[in-house]
Amino acid sequence: MDHGISGRSAAEIADSLRALVERRMLRPGDALPSVRALADSLGVNRNTVVAAYRQLTQAGLVVTYGRGGTRVADRAVVAQEGFAADTVLRDVGTGNPDPTRIPDLSRALAGVAGRPVLYGEPVIDPDLERWARAWMGDSPASDFSLTITSGAADAVERLLASALTRDDAVALEDPCFLTSIHTVRVGGYRAVAVPVDDEGMTVAGLQAAIDDGVRAVICTPRAQNPTGASVSARRAEQLRAVLAEHPYVLVIEDDHFSMLSREPFHTIIPATHLRWALVRSVSKFLGPDMCLAVTASDAETAGRLAMRLTPGTTWVSHLLQRLTLALASDPVVMAEIDRAGAHYAARNTAFAERLTALGIPAGSGDGLNLWVALPVPARAVTERLMRRGWLARSGDDFALGGTDASHRLRLTTHDLTDAEADQLADDIAAAVHAVGGRPVAATVGAIDR
């Protein structure tokens, strides 16, 4: 049964199937024809159907189960960062900064009101612009344009919308930041997975994505979420060499951890690249509610981004801009931010050492989280941790399909006391032992209760 599927090319077949799903003629869980049956029905080569199904799989519309066939995907909401709702468990998978490490805004708030801002005035506060130009001074090109948006996710969404059309391919790191997965999926783009190792995006992965026809690349140069990897100088040079051959591919660098990072910034964008954007938000060090990001880009990309701002919010509140400037210009606040970055690094390193001592080798990377490799499936471990009062996050949430993250935990532990950190490490070791792994060492209390 072909369900009314039509088309001669892979793109036409994929479009036909997409339309049937959107019209609810095919519903979540419905089985699609086998590759052989559909190819015979349409009179096309089997590889054409395989390519069509691959496009739909990468877009998240269908799921392939090997010999179990291909079915329409359940378009569940992508997991998001933040505290889990309605739970009494201690949440160690939030991805949040430590609230005690966010600077107090009250001193600065009183002095930012000033005069009202009216329609038609410059969208960027002149004083903020001067500060932002200095902050973005390590951009790939010295001659760059500035845009202010309501956070990094807002910038990335608008950048993609200004340059792409539905079904265009976007290269994403795999495993990937949840918001990026959500942005690409909601925008109707096709995600192409690029594996990440300890030095960032892999060269072979990026080259394969370019060969697959991606129109945009999203890269995290430091503190990649969830892995904590930062792009090394050597890897950045190699990635620039790949991208230099494709100057019209939009390259977006999301340097979300900028001021808190303990790692140097190495751009993957060639100096002569024609379409690029470097995005830095203030949310990790001034707080998630400070929805402001600065984007440095080439002039054409900035113009497109400005056009995307016009139909809706044409500017970010000048009160928020002035508050950001007041905080970022305060030496006391900047010292607090530096101490916060050191705190996250030290606490992550200490927890990684706890796990390593218990026979679960772990590295700390950079950022707010730890990406822990387990010898057993992570979901089985998280289930046992729930019995012990912990809510942890398995790596499956972050995987695009090109990388196996099923044996990974992403943990946010920087706000635990030493006693809580000891207990969590012991409980993880006990859960691994109970599921079937055997940590090299274990504390006396680390046997599953």
RODO-2510 file (C-alpha; in nm, 4 decimals, decimal comma):
residues 449
     n   res          X          Y          Z
     1     m     0,0000     0,0000     0,0000
     2     d     0,1595     0,3291    -0,1096
     3     h    -0,0757     0,5724     0,0751
     4     g    -0,0868     0,7953    -0,2359
     5     i     0,2872     0,8606    -0,2389
     6     s     0,4131     1,0071    -0,5660
     7     g     0,7304     1,1385    -0,7258
     8     r     1,0180     1,0365    -0,9480
     9     s     1,3123     1,1912    -0,7653
    10     a     1,4117     1,1590    -0,4003
    11     a     1,3107     1,5199    -0,3367
    12     e     0,9690     1,4709    -0,4970
    13     i     0,9029     1,1523    -0,3000
    14     a     1,0106     1,3201     0,0241
    15     d     0,7847     1,6203    -0,0504
    16     s     0,4928     1,3889    -0,1194
    17     l     0,5416     1,2040     0,2089
    18     r     0,5837     1,5288     0,3999
    19     a     0,2537     1,6570     0,2578
    20     l     0,0748     1,3346     0,3605
    21     v     0,2082     1,3723     0,7153
    22     e     0,1096     1,7384     0,7346
    23     r    -0,2408     1,6620     0,6091
    24     r    -0,2652     1,3856     0,8713
    25     m    -0,3194     1,1228     0,6048
    26     l    -0,0160     0,9601     0,7643
    27     r    -0,0029     0,9719     1,1426
    28     p     0,2681     0,9097     1,4028
    29     g     0,3498     0,5398     1,4155
    30     d     0,2118     0,4610     1,0690
    31     a     0,4327     0,2245     0,8714
    32     l     0,5699     0,3388     0,5360
    33     p     0,6068     0,1005     0,2422
    34     s     0,9307    -0,0936     0,2253
    35     v     1,1985     0,0502    -0,0017
    36     r     1,1466    -0,2308    -0,2517
    37     a     0,7668    -0,2017    -0,2520
    38     l     0,7644     0,1761    -0,2970
    39     a     1,0346     0,1666    -0,5659
    40     d     0,8370    -0,0931    -0,7607
    41     s     0,5143     0,1047    -0,7160
    42     l     0,6691     0,4293    -0,8422
    43     g     0,8910     0,2700    -1,1046
    44     v     1,2104     0,4192    -0,9635
    45     n     1,5457     0,2875    -0,8480
    46     r     1,5532     0,1629    -0,4902
    47     n     1,8363     0,4040    -0,4111
    48     t     1,6007     0,6913    -0,4935
    49     v     1,3582     0,5752    -0,2238
    50     v     1,6463     0,5194     0,0181
    51     a     1,7568     0,8804    -0,0401
    52     a     1,4020     1,0088     0,0125
    53     y     1,3658     0,8186     0,3389
    54     r     1,7080     0,9450     0,4487
    55     q     1,5999     1,3056     0,3921
    56     l     1,2884     1,2530     0,6012
    57     t     1,4836     1,0743     0,8749
    58     q     1,7309     1,3615     0,8998
    59     a     1,4408     1,6068     0,9171
    60     g     1,2927     1,4076     1,2059
    61     l     0,9739     1,3174     1,0168
    62     v     1,0277     0,9421     1,0032
    63     v     1,2188     0,6850     1,2056
    64     t     1,3889     0,3783     1,0582
    65     y     1,3948     0,0581     1,2635
    66     g     1,6122    -0,1599     1,0395
    67     r     1,4224    -0,4792     0,9653
    68     g     1,1325    -0,3285     1,1571
    69     g     1,0733    -0,0891     0,8678
    70     t     1,0233     0,2858     0,8556
    71     r     0,7482     0,4672     1,0448
    72     v     0,6185     0,8215     1,0788
    73     a     0,7919     0,9794     1,3778
    74     d     0,6137     1,0960     1,6877
    75     r     0,6919     1,4682     1,6710
    76     a     0,7489     1,4984     2,0415
    77     v     0,8764     1,8274     2,1768
    78     v     1,2560     1,8413     2,1853
    79     a     1,3954     1,8211     2,5370
    80     q     1,4908     2,1623     2,6707
    81     e     1,7438     2,2966     2,9179
    82     g     1,6419     2,3983     3,2689
    83     f     1,4863     2,2510     3,5785
    84     a     1,2468     1,9619     3,5293
    85     a     0,8935     2,0469     3,6327
    86     d     0,6932     1,8571     3,8940
    87     t     0,9696     1,6530     4,0528
    88     v     1,0871     1,6115     4,4105
    89     l     1,4209     1,4716     4,2908
    90     r     1,7462     1,6674     4,3078
    91     d     1,7935     1,7778     3,9491
    92     v     2,1540     1,7378     3,8295
    93     g     2,0783     1,7779     3,4610
    94     t     1,9629     2,1394     3,4430
    95     g     2,2441     2,3042     3,2465
    96     n     2,1850     2,6154     3,4585
    97     p     2,4461     2,8532     3,5976
    98     d     2,4746     2,8740     3,9744
    99     p     2,2317     3,1504     4,0875
   100     t     2,4724     3,2494     4,3640
   101     r     2,7336     3,3222     4,0965
   102     i     2,5125     3,5633     3,8993
   103     p     2,5956     3,9288     3,9826
   104     d     2,3439     4,1298     4,1823
   105     l     2,1572     4,3589     3,9411
   106     s     2,0044     4,5896     4,2027
   107     r     2,2921     4,8406     4,2208
   108     a     2,3004     4,8898     3,8447
   109     l     1,9230     4,8990     3,7911
   110     a     1,8744     5,2383     3,9565
   111     g     2,1069     5,4144     3,7169
   112     v     1,9952     5,2779     3,3785
   113     a     1,6537     5,4384     3,3289
   114     g     1,7569     5,7729     3,1777
   115     r     1,5325     5,9314     2,9193
   116     p     1,2663     5,7395     2,7234
   117     v     1,3622     5,5862     2,3877
   118     l     1,1208     5,6585     2,1019
   119     y     1,0426     5,4990     1,7653
   120     g     1,2961     5,5727     1,4964
   121     e     1,5961     5,6089     1,7241
   122     p     1,9133     5,3993     1,6772
   123     v     1,8419     5,0372     1,7684
   124     i     2,1767     4,9974     1,9461
   125     d     2,2584     5,2160     2,2433
   126     p     2,5705     5,4114     2,1371
   127     d     2,7597     5,3397     2,4591
   128     l     2,6772     4,9691     2,4401
   129     e     2,7916     4,9632     2,0790
   130     r     3,1342     5,0979     2,1747
   131     w     3,1696     4,8336     2,4448
   132     a     3,0391     4,5561     2,2175
   133     r     3,2862     4,6425     1,9412
   134     a     3,5712     4,5945     2,1855
   135     w     3,4186     4,2681     2,3150
   136     m     3,3867     4,1318     1,9596
   137     g     3,7302     4,2559     1,8564
   138     d     3,8575     3,9013     1,8001
   139     s     3,5982     3,8420     1,5265
   140     p     3,7174     3,6671     1,2091
   141     a     3,7298     3,9989     1,0197
   142     s     3,8221     4,3400     1,1595
   143     d     3,5534     4,5123     0,9496
   144     f     3,2310     4,3744     1,0981
   145     s     2,8753     4,4881     1,1551
   146     l     2,6965     4,4652     1,4902
   147     t     2,3439     4,3467     1,5679
   148     i     2,1748     4,3117     1,9081
   149     t     1,9157     4,0370     1,9571
   150     s     1,7141     3,8914     2,2435
   151     g     1,9669     3,6207     2,3259
   152     a     2,1798     3,3784     2,1271
   153     a     1,8935     3,1450     2,0346
   154     d     1,7028     3,4407     1,8899
   155     a     2,0088     3,5396     1,6875
   156     v     2,0646     3,1898     1,5498
   157     e     1,6969     3,1442     1,4608
   158     r     1,6858     3,4754     1,2749
   159     l     2,0197     3,4148     1,1023
   160     l     1,8992     3,0803     0,9673
   161     a     1,5610     3,2219     0,8646
   162     s     1,7306     3,5072     0,6800
   163     a     1,9514     3,2767     0,4747
   164     l     1,7702     2,9444     0,4343
   165     t     1,4458     2,8006     0,3102
   166     r     1,2577     2,4979     0,4330
   167     d     1,4405     2,1637     0,3882
   168     d     1,7804     2,3340     0,3507
   169     a     2,0552     2,1393     0,5265
   170     v     2,2282     2,2720     0,8391
   171     a     2,5435     2,1198     0,9882
   172     l     2,5065     2,0661     1,3636
   173     e     2,7504     1,9263     1,6150
   174     d     2,6696     1,5731     1,7267
   175     p     2,5968     1,5448     2,0167
   176     c     2,4285     1,8816     2,0048
   177     f     2,2980     2,1667     2,2177
   178     l     1,9259     2,1078     2,2719
   179     t     1,8220     2,4573     2,1642
   180     s     2,0026     2,4183     1,8314
   181     i     1,8206     2,0906     1,7651
   182     h     1,4905     2,2589     1,8487
   183     t     1,5651     2,5650     1,6316
   184     v     1,6531     2,3571     1,3268
   185     r     1,3587     2,1235     1,3680
   186     v     1,1025     2,4023     1,4169
   187     g     1,2460     2,5914     1,1209
   188     g     1,1890     2,2903     0,8957
   189     y     1,5584     2,2559     0,8101
   190     r     1,7433     1,9283     0,7660
   191     a     2,0033     1,8592     1,0336
   192     v     2,3297     1,7039     0,9184
   193     a     2,5308     1,5597     1,2049
   194     v     2,8991     1,6505     1,2434
   195     p     3,0743     1,4423     1,5117
   196     v     3,2557     1,6233     1,7936
   197     d     3,5737     1,5010     1,9609
   198     d     3,8002     1,6554     2,2250
   199     e     3,9119     1,9273     1,9803
   200     g     3,5685     2,0235     1,8530
   201     m     3,3997     1,9530     1,5193
   202     t     3,5839     1,6861     1,3257
   203     v     3,7363     1,7807     0,9925
   204     a     3,6033     1,4699     0,8178
   205     g     3,2579     1,5355     0,9602
   206     l     3,2504     1,8944     0,8394
   207     q     3,3755     1,7928     0,4951
   208     a     3,1052     1,5262     0,4713
   209     a     2,8422     1,7828     0,5701
   210     i     2,9690     2,0242     0,3032
   211     d     2,9566     1,7407     0,0492
   212     d     2,5984     1,6751     0,1610
   213     g     2,5077     2,0295     0,0564
   214     v     2,4663     2,2141     0,3861
   215     r     2,3797     2,5825     0,3509
   216     a     2,4790     2,6706     0,7072
   217     v     2,7110     2,5482     0,9825
   218     i     2,6558     2,6073     1,3557
   219     c     2,9659     2,5603     1,5685
   220     t     3,0390     2,6113     1,9387
   221     p     3,4037     2,7227     1,9582
   222     r     3,4274     2,6831     2,3378
   223     a     3,2522     2,4816     2,6085
   224     q     3,0477     2,2818     2,3591
   225     n     2,7223     2,1662     2,5159
   226     p     2,7015     1,8819     2,6140
   227     t     3,0607     1,7594     2,5653
   228     g     3,2578     2,0535     2,7095
   229     a     3,4951     2,0410     2,4111
   230     s     3,6662     2,3558     2,2818
   231     v     3,8057     2,3985     1,9319
   232     s     4,1850     2,3775     1,9425
   233     a     4,4115     2,6059     1,7395
   234     r     4,5129     2,3135     1,5174
   235     r     4,1546     2,2018     1,4574
   236     a     4,0390     2,5581     1,3889
   237     e     4,3037     2,5933     1,1181
   238     q     4,1945     2,2647     0,9593
   239     l     3,8269     2,3617     0,9649
   240     r     3,9047     2,7028     0,8157
   241     a     4,0806     2,5249     0,5290
   242     v     3,7651     2,3246     0,4572
   243     l     3,5366     2,6277     0,4750
   244     a     3,7683     2,8455     0,2638
   245     e     3,6515     2,6492    -0,0396
   246     h     3,2876     2,7343     0,0357
   247     p     3,2678     3,1085     0,1151
   248     y     2,8900     3,1307     0,0651
   249     v     2,8035     2,8731     0,3331
   250     l     2,6748     3,0661     0,6357
   251     v     2,8969     2,9856     0,9358
   252     i     2,7574     3,0720     1,2794
   253     e     2,9795     3,0523     1,5859
   254     d     2,7864     3,0466     1,9133
   255     d     3,0432     3,1467     2,1767
   256     h     2,7922     3,1177     2,4602
   257     f     3,0426     3,0702     2,7444
   258     s     3,2764     3,3511     2,6360
   259     m     3,3614     3,5438     2,9563
   260     l     3,3436     3,2333     3,1745
   261     s     3,5543     3,0087     2,9551
   262     r     3,8974     2,8952     3,0678
   263     e     3,9920     2,8192     2,7054
   264     p     4,1187     3,0539     2,4308
   265     f     3,8900     3,1440     2,1428
   266     h     3,9868     2,9963     1,8059
   267     t     3,7566     3,0826     1,5162
   268     i     3,6779     2,8331     1,2409
   269     i     3,5703     3,1151     1,0070
   270     p     3,8243     3,2136     0,7378
   271     a     3,9129     3,5832     0,7334
   272     t     3,7872     3,6114     0,3750
   273     h     3,4614     3,4236     0,4324
   274     l     3,1609     3,5993     0,2806
   275     r     2,8778     3,4860     0,5090
   276     w     2,9496     3,4524     0,8791
   277     a     2,8332     3,5483     1,2267
   278     l     2,9907     3,5333     1,5724
   279     v     2,7274     3,5350     1,8489
   280     r     2,7955     3,6044     2,2160
   281     s     2,5213     3,6281     2,4754
   282     v     2,5379     3,7487     2,8362
   283     s     2,3019     3,4866     2,9807
   284     k     2,5613     3,2493     3,1260
   285     f     2,7381     3,5157     3,3326
   286     l     2,4697     3,7849     3,3874
   287     g     2,1795     3,5390     3,4129
   288     p     1,9355     3,3633     3,1747
   289     d     1,6805     3,6431     3,2213
   290     m     1,9246     3,8917     3,0667
   291     c     1,8080     3,8118     2,7147
   292     l     2,0688     3,9965     2,5136
   293     a     2,3243     3,8781     2,2597
   294     v     2,5735     4,0614     2,0414
   295     t     2,6297     3,9398     1,6876
   296     a     2,9292     4,0412     1,4786
   297     s     2,8949     3,9530     1,1118
   298     d     2,9638     4,0542     0,7553
   299     a     2,7582     4,3488     0,6330
   300     e     2,5223     4,1468     0,4124
   301     t     2,4419     3,8989     0,6886
   302     a     2,3842     4,1891     0,9287
   303     g     2,1477     4,3490     0,6787
   304     r     1,9504     4,0267     0,6427
   305     l     1,9385     3,9876     1,0190
   306     a     1,8117     4,3437     1,0585
   307     m     1,5361     4,2713     0,8059
   308     r     1,4324     3,9686     1,0131
   309     l     1,4060     4,1970     1,3164
   310     t     1,1816     4,4466     1,1361
   311     p     0,8506     4,2481     1,1217
   312     g     0,8499     4,1802     1,4939
   313     t     1,0683     4,3211     1,7679
   314     t     1,2728     4,5847     1,5910
   315     w     1,5131     4,6355     1,8793
   316     v     1,6147     4,4963     2,2158
   317     s     1,5030     4,7154     2,5071
   318     h     1,7449     5,0000     2,5665
   319     l     1,6916     4,9502     2,9387
   320     l     1,8331     4,5996     2,8994
   321     q     2,1146     4,7319     2,6831
   322     r     2,2074     4,9964     2,9412
   323     l     2,1885     4,7435     3,2239
   324     t     2,4199     4,5075     3,0352
   325     l     2,6656     4,7887     2,9758
   326     a     2,6538     4,9017     3,3404
   327     l     2,7288     4,5509     3,4628
   328     a     2,9945     4,4708     3,2022
   329     s     3,1703     4,8017     3,2725
   330     d     3,1821     4,7484     3,6489
   331     p     3,5211     4,6134     3,7666
   332     v     3,3562     4,4535     4,0715
   333     v     3,1090     4,2632     3,8516
   334     m     3,3824     4,1590     3,6092
   335     a     3,5852     4,0203     3,8994
   336     e     3,2776     3,8240     4,0114
   337     i     3,2393     3,6813     3,6611
   338     d     3,6029     3,5747     3,6543
   339     r     3,5636     3,4025     3,9918
   340     a     3,2492     3,2300     3,8652
   341     g     3,4401     3,0891     3,5669
   342     a     3,7115     2,9597     3,7980
   343     h     3,4454     2,8115     4,0289
   344     y     3,2752     2,6153     3,7491
   345     a     3,6080     2,4799     3,6267
   346     a     3,7225     2,3785     3,9755
   347     r     3,3936     2,2133     4,0749
   348     n     3,3708     2,0189     3,7482
   349     t     3,7301     1,9021     3,7815
   350     a     3,6703     1,7927     4,1402
   351     f     3,3625     1,5894     4,0461
   352     a     3,5415     1,4282     3,7520
   353     e     3,8177     1,3261     3,9917
   354     r     3,5586     1,1732     4,2266
   355     l     3,4201     0,9574     3,9468
   356     t     3,7655     0,8595     3,8228
   357     a     3,8603     0,7446     4,1730
   358     l     3,5527     0,5207     4,1677
   359     g     3,6572     0,3542     3,8427
   360     i     3,4557     0,5734     3,6050
   361     p     3,7184     0,7745     3,4146
   362     a     3,5904     1,1271     3,3511
   363     g     3,7287     1,4538     3,2200
   364     s     3,5957     1,7976     3,3060
   365     g     3,6157     1,9850     2,9737
   366     d     3,4907     2,3448     2,9797
   367     g     3,1474     2,4838     3,0582
   368     l     2,8696     2,4268     3,3077
   369     n     2,8354     2,0512     3,2588
   370     l     3,0183     1,7192     3,2605
   371     w     2,9900     1,4633     2,9793
   372     v     3,0544     1,1289     3,1449
   373     a     3,1184     0,8028     2,9595
   374     l     2,9682     0,4931     3,1234
   375     p     3,0366     0,1228     3,0593
   376     v     2,6608     0,0569     3,0596
   377     p     2,3522     0,2226     2,9033
   378     a     2,2964     0,5634     3,0619
   379     r     1,9171     0,5356     3,0757
   380     a     1,9476     0,2293     3,3000
   381     v     2,1768     0,4298     3,5277
   382     t     1,9426     0,7307     3,5393
   383     e     1,6545     0,5022     3,6384
   384     r     1,8539     0,3722     3,9364
   385     l     1,9643     0,7240     4,0270
   386     m     1,5986     0,8264     4,0474
   387     r     1,5489     0,5644     4,3213
   388     r     1,8270     0,7380     4,5112
   389     g     1,6772     1,0851     4,4738
   390     w     1,8673     1,2164     4,1682
   391     l     1,7338     1,3327     3,8338
   392     a     2,0107     1,2995     3,5733
   393     r     2,0118     1,3363     3,1961
   394     s     2,1197     1,0629     2,9549
   395     g     2,3131     1,1451     2,6411
   396     d     2,0350     1,0250     2,4099
   397     d     1,8600     1,3628     2,4425
   398     f     2,1542     1,5332     2,2714
   399     a     2,2240     1,2851     1,9899
   400     l     2,1352     1,3552     1,6279
   401     g     2,1907     0,9966     1,5196
   402     g     2,5419     1,0112     1,3825
   403     t     2,7006     0,9597     1,7242
   404     d     2,6124     0,6989     1,9856
   405     a     2,5493     0,8869     2,3088
   406     s     2,3535     0,6111     2,4801
   407     h     2,6388     0,5431     2,7244
   408     r     2,6778     0,9072     2,8305
   409     l     2,5480     1,1168     3,1170
   410     r     2,5356     1,4947     3,1086
   411     l     2,5608     1,6230     3,4616
   412     t     2,5349     1,9714     3,6155
   413     t     2,7121     1,9385     3,9499
   414     h     2,8866     2,2700     4,0131
   415     d     2,6299     2,3823     4,2732
   416     l     2,6517     2,0669     4,4888
   417     t     2,8163     2,0766     4,8291
   418     d     3,1133     1,8466     4,8813
   419     a     2,8942     1,6036     5,0742
   420     e     2,6301     1,6037     4,7994
   421     a     2,8960     1,5575     4,5325
   422     d     3,0429     1,2615     4,7234
   423     q     2,6993     1,1048     4,7520
   424     l     2,6143     1,1530     4,3845
   425     a     2,9460     1,0059     4,2733
   426     d     2,8938     0,7053     4,5017
   427     d     2,5390     0,6603     4,3718
   428     i     2,6516     0,6728     4,0086
   429     a     2,9195     0,4111     4,0785
   430     a     2,6637     0,1936     4,2572
   431     a     2,4161     0,2262     3,9702
   432     v     2,6816     0,1344     3,7139
   433     h     2,7796    -0,1675     3,9240
   434     a     2,4174    -0,2777     3,9573
   435     v     2,3418    -0,2440     3,5864
   436     g     2,6407    -0,4588     3,4963
   437     g     2,9506    -0,2461     3,4804
   438     r     3,2325    -0,2941     3,7286
   439     p     3,4057     0,0253     3,8432
   440     v     3,7712    -0,0371     3,9253
   441     a     3,7237     0,1055     4,2739
   442     a     3,4175     0,1699     4,4835
   443     t     3,3503     0,3184     4,8222
   444     v     3,2077     0,1022     5,0969
   445     g     2,8594     0,2434     5,0505
   446     a     2,8559     0,2139     4,6718
   447     i     2,6541    -0,1063     4,6464
   448     d     2,3046    -0,0729     4,5025
   449     r     2,0446    -0,0428     4,7714
***
